[in-house]
Amino acid sequence: MTATETERSLVTIDDIRAAARALEPVAVKTPLLPDDVLGQRLGIELWHKAEMLQRGGSFKFRGAYNYLSGLDPAVRARGVVAPSSGNHGQGVAMAARIYGVPATVVMPTNVTSAKRAGAERLGAKIVLAGTTTQERAEKAREISEAEGLTLVHPYDDPRIIAGQGTVGL
């Protein structure tokens, strides 16, 4: 990849602001909470962004929704598939639920019952595959190709990164 290609693939503040506009009607405005105990120990003012209060239980919803919002409606309607050990899958399931499209989440065979139940509660079909990130990614790719679903990568996509980056705004 050339320097110019790399520069074009970098996420900019404008990308993050555009993602924030897409998320405005659906994302929870999560609070900043002070951590006086640890802050005092470190000698700094310390705050935590309470993304556990976000839809789907984590900041991963932000990236998933931003990704789905950018899909052509006909492509989005066919459904999505995501490899995940938990939070990304729940974020994709929540975003798919909002759009009324099917979601399949490929989770490890040793997924916690809470993570699996969370994605299922949000309407996702669960497929179990191996215990490694690579095994989940391969299975999700197979499903995407076989069923015509859009693959929603958990982190390696500028739209995912921009959406997740909105947590900093």
Summary of the structure (lengths in Angstrom):
residues: 169
radius of gyration: 17.0
end to end distance: 29.9
largest distance: 54.9
contacts: 542
relative contact order: 0.18
helix: 56%
strand: 12%
